[in-house]
Amino acid sequence: MKTIYLLMIGAAVFLASCRTKEGEPGAAGESSLNKQGSVSGSITYVKRNGDPITVPFNYECYESMTETTFAFNGFDYEADFGRRSANDYNNYIGFFGIDGSKSQNGGFTAPDGFSFNFSTVQNVNNELFEFSGSFYAGDAASDFTITNFSLDTLTGRMVFDFESVFDPSDIDYSSKYDDATPCTVKGHVDVSLIRRKYINAL
């Protein structure tokens, strides 16, 4: 009788172990998206009811190689990268068409022209907060400033601080409180990019 009892316990443990291995592998989606650095910061905005709000963000994951590359020809560099939340496709930030050149001190000039895309959907105090907007830096009503820029062409690591002031004309209509309220997105970029062949025009 004791032997049968022990066999039953062993079978139960085995079945439970199989269910554990074949069930959810952990946080959904975390293992399927790559992480190479992050873009973190905050968005300051005026909600539809007129209340100001500041919402933090931290995006680590990328989904494709085209969202994590740079090129360097010995004088000029180009880069395209985006990072997003692993849990929601609409939590996203991207910098595309970045370009600059070597400076006289051996470093690199900060880019002043590129496409900047930002969107976030978050639950803030049990209320859905949504924002999305995009513009081309250097050729838009919105303003963009980059400081503390550095690029290591051996490792592909790019680091900089940024502050972007979205003009209402560059904010998606569904996100606007009115046609006169700007939005500020600022943060820190620290990402590792994969080197690709240099192309003269992106």
RODO-2510 file (C-alpha; in nm, 4 decimals, decimal comma):
residues 202
     n   res          X          Y          Z
     1     m     0,0000     0,0000     0,0000
     2     k     0,2831     0,2320     0,0890
     3     t     0,4465     0,1634    -0,2496
     4     i     0,1271     0,2512    -0,4384
     5     y     0,0961     0,5730    -0,2354
     6     l     0,4541     0,6743    -0,3210
     7     l     0,3958     0,5962    -0,6905
     8     m     0,0844     0,8164    -0,6908
     9     i     0,2794     1,1049    -0,5361
    10     g     0,5574     1,0610    -0,7930
    11     a     0,3080     1,0650    -1,0814
    12     a     0,1431     1,3804    -0,9482
    13     v     0,4790     1,5576    -0,9182
    14     f     0,5751     1,4492    -1,2739
    15     l     0,2480     1,5781    -1,4220
    16     a     0,2792     1,9091    -1,2380
    17     s     0,6352     1,9431    -1,3649
    18     c     0,5243     1,8851    -1,7245
    19     r     0,2500     2,1443    -1,6951
    20     t     0,4991     2,3959    -1,5590
    21     k     0,7391     2,3402    -1,8483
    22     e     0,4698     2,3610    -2,1151
    23     g     0,2794     2,6524    -1,9645
    24     e     0,3553     3,0248    -1,9737
    25     p     0,7361     3,0707    -1,9915
    26     g     0,7258     3,3874    -1,7782
    27     a     0,6393     3,7457    -1,8642
    28     a     0,4614     3,7295    -2,2000
    29     g     0,6756     3,8566    -2,4864
    30     e     0,9845     3,9362    -2,2782
    31     s     1,1947     3,6526    -2,4233
    32     s     1,0997     3,7184    -2,7867
    33     l     1,2215     4,0805    -2,8095
    34     n     1,5852     4,1847    -2,7998
    35     k     1,7228     4,4432    -2,5577
    36     q     2,0274     4,6581    -2,6294
    37     g     2,0208     4,9623    -2,4035
    38     s     1,7261     5,1891    -2,3392
    39     v     1,5629     5,5256    -2,4027
    40     s     1,4148     5,6670    -2,0834
    41     g     1,2605     5,9976    -1,9851
    42     s     0,9281     6,1721    -1,9320
    43     i     0,6495     6,3467    -2,1190
    44     t     0,4932     6,6657    -1,9819
    45     y     0,1552     6,7450    -2,1285
    46     v    -0,1819     6,9093    -2,0672
    47     k    -0,4740     6,6674    -2,0595
    48     r    -0,8078     6,7293    -2,2272
    49     n    -0,9559     6,8516    -1,8989
    50     g    -0,6816     7,1159    -1,8681
    51     d    -0,4772     6,9426    -1,5965
    52     p    -0,0979     6,9241    -1,6470
    53     i     0,0585     6,5795    -1,6238
    54     t     0,4093     6,4291    -1,6289
    55     v     0,4398     6,0638    -1,7255
    56     p     0,7705     5,8680    -1,7150
    57     f     0,8720     5,6117    -1,9777
    58     n     1,1490     5,3567    -2,0310
    59     y     1,1738     5,1679    -2,3605
    60     e     1,4274     4,8844    -2,3981
    61     c     1,3184     4,6439    -2,6717
    62     y     1,3471     4,6475    -3,0498
    63     e     1,1739     4,4234    -3,2999
    64     s     1,3846     4,4393    -3,6158
    65     m     1,7411     4,4981    -3,7277
    66     t     1,6348     4,8168    -3,9068
    67     e     1,5505     4,9634    -3,5661
    68     t     1,9002     4,9240    -3,4267
    69     t     2,1726     5,0050    -3,6842
    70     f     2,4500     5,2561    -3,7531
    71     a     2,7088     5,3085    -4,0275
    72     f     3,0417     5,4900    -4,0339
    73     n     3,2705     5,5616    -4,3307
    74     g     3,5611     5,7128    -4,1372
    75     f     3,4201     6,0657    -4,1529
    76     d     3,0389     6,0580    -4,1347
    77     y     2,7925     5,8416    -3,9431
    78     e     2,4303     5,7399    -3,9977
    79     a     2,1924     5,5683    -3,7569
    80     d     1,8368     5,4418    -3,7263
    81     f     1,6965     5,3077    -3,4034
    82     g     1,3773     5,2637    -3,2096
    83     r     1,2898     5,1152    -2,8736
    84     r     0,9548     5,0035    -2,7380
    85     s     0,7778     4,8378    -2,4477
    86     a     0,7661     4,4585    -2,4648
    87     n     0,4038     4,4631    -2,3515
    88     d     0,2425     4,7167    -2,5850
    89     y     0,3313     4,7980    -2,9449
    90     n     0,2054     5,1579    -2,9054
    91     n     0,4583     5,2428    -2,6314
    92     y     0,7378     5,3465    -2,8644
    93     i     1,0129     5,5976    -2,9419
    94     g     1,2217     5,6190    -3,2581
    95     f     1,5037     5,8218    -3,4159
    96     f     1,5453     5,7633    -3,7914
    97     g     1,7698     5,9214    -4,0545
    98     i     2,0204     6,0434    -3,7947
    99     d     2,3447     6,1686    -3,9463
   100     g     2,6510     6,3623    -3,8379
   101     s     3,0271     6,3743    -3,8811
   102     k     3,3574     6,3600    -3,7001
   103     s     3,4464     6,6768    -3,5125
   104     q     3,7891     6,8391    -3,4838
   105     n     3,8379     6,7080    -3,1294
   106     g     3,8036     6,3467    -3,2453
   107     g     3,4468     6,3036    -3,1263
   108     f     3,1287     6,3397    -3,3287
   109     t     2,8881     6,6230    -3,3932
   110     a     2,5369     6,5794    -3,2590
   111     p     2,2723     6,5223    -3,5287
   112     d     2,0358     6,8091    -3,6040
   113     g     1,8162     6,6499    -3,8676
   114     f     1,6224     6,3252    -3,8282
   115     s     1,2716     6,1899    -3,7923
   116     f     1,1507     6,1715    -3,4323
   117     n     0,8533     5,9509    -3,3472
   118     f     0,7018     5,9101    -3,0020
   119     s     0,3867     5,7480    -2,8704
   120     t     0,2718     5,6226    -2,5336
   121     v    -0,0396     5,4561    -2,3962
   122     q    -0,0406     5,4185    -2,0193
   123     n    -0,2744     5,3716    -1,7258
   124     v    -0,2180     5,6743    -1,5017
   125     n    -0,4201     5,6888    -1,1795
   126     n    -0,6708     5,4443    -1,3273
   127     e    -0,7192     5,6658    -1,6319
   128     l    -0,5970     5,5935    -1,9846
   129     f    -0,3360     5,8435    -2,1034
   130     e    -0,2599     5,8441    -2,4771
   131     f    -0,0173     6,0550    -2,6765
   132     s     0,1429     6,0274    -3,0187
   133     g     0,3272     6,2643    -3,2467
   134     s     0,6136     6,2873    -3,4936
   135     f     0,8179     6,5435    -3,6851
   136     y     1,1423     6,5929    -3,8751
   137     a     1,3914     6,7738    -3,6512
   138     g     1,5346     7,0834    -3,8124
   139     d     1,2448     7,1240    -4,0532
   140     a     0,9352     7,1561    -3,8343
   141     a     0,7577     7,3916    -3,5977
   142     s     0,8675     7,1677    -3,3104
   143     d     1,2025     7,2152    -3,1381
   144     f     1,4644     6,9501    -3,0604
   145     t     1,7888     6,9773    -2,8600
   146     i     2,0580     6,7099    -2,8190
   147     t     2,3396     6,7400    -2,5619
   148     n     2,6203     6,5187    -2,4274
   149     f     2,6357     6,3232    -2,7534
   150     s     2,8860     6,0397    -2,7983
   151     l     2,9298     5,7496    -3,0396
   152     d     3,1722     5,4600    -3,0035
   153     t     3,2180     5,3174    -3,3543
   154     l     3,3926     5,0056    -3,2195
   155     t     3,1086     4,8954    -2,9906
   156     g     2,8187     5,0796    -3,1562
   157     r     2,7217     5,2480    -2,8316
   158     m     2,5405     5,5813    -2,8778
   159     v     2,4623     5,8061    -2,5795
   160     f     2,2932     6,1454    -2,5565
   161     d     2,0384     6,3556    -2,3698
   162     f     1,7484     6,5133    -2,5546
   163     e     1,4607     6,7547    -2,5093
   164     s     1,1822     6,7873    -2,7612
   165     v     0,9009     7,0419    -2,7560
   166     f     0,6156     6,9229    -2,9762
   167     d     0,4313     7,2020    -3,1496
   168     p     0,0524     7,1306    -3,1510
   169     s     0,0698     7,0950    -3,5308
   170     d     0,2970     6,7908    -3,4881
   171     i     0,0763     6,6191    -3,2279
   172     d    -0,1750     6,3635    -3,3531
   173     y    -0,5245     6,5087    -3,3439
   174     s    -0,6592     6,2416    -3,1085
   175     s    -0,3934     6,3377    -2,8510
   176     k    -0,4571     6,7123    -2,8511
   177     y    -0,6213     6,8974    -2,5672
   178     d    -0,6444     7,2061    -2,7890
   179     d    -0,4600     7,3626    -3,0819
   180     a    -0,2306     7,5781    -2,8674
   181     t    -0,0856     7,3490    -2,5992
   182     p     0,2657     7,2135    -2,6684
   183     c     0,4144     6,9007    -2,5148
   184     t     0,7671     6,8364    -2,3870
   185     v     0,9394     6,4991    -2,4188
   186     k     1,2852     6,4756    -2,2644
   187     g     1,5120     6,1914    -2,1725
   188     h     1,8337     5,9946    -2,2027
   189     v     1,9473     5,7605    -2,4796
   190     d     2,1971     5,4805    -2,4104
   191     v     2,1755     5,2165    -2,6819
   192     s     2,4042     4,9668    -2,8550
   193     l     2,3656     4,9632    -3,2327
   194     i     2,4667     4,7067    -3,4929
   195     r     2,7080     4,8271    -3,7591
   196     r     2,6016     4,8041    -4,1224
   197     k     2,7554     4,9065    -4,4539
   198     y     2,7702     5,2824    -4,5060
   199     i     2,5320     5,4197    -4,7709
   200     n     2,5654     5,7796    -4,8863
   201     a     2,1913     5,8444    -4,8721
   202     l     1,9576     5,6801    -4,6215
***
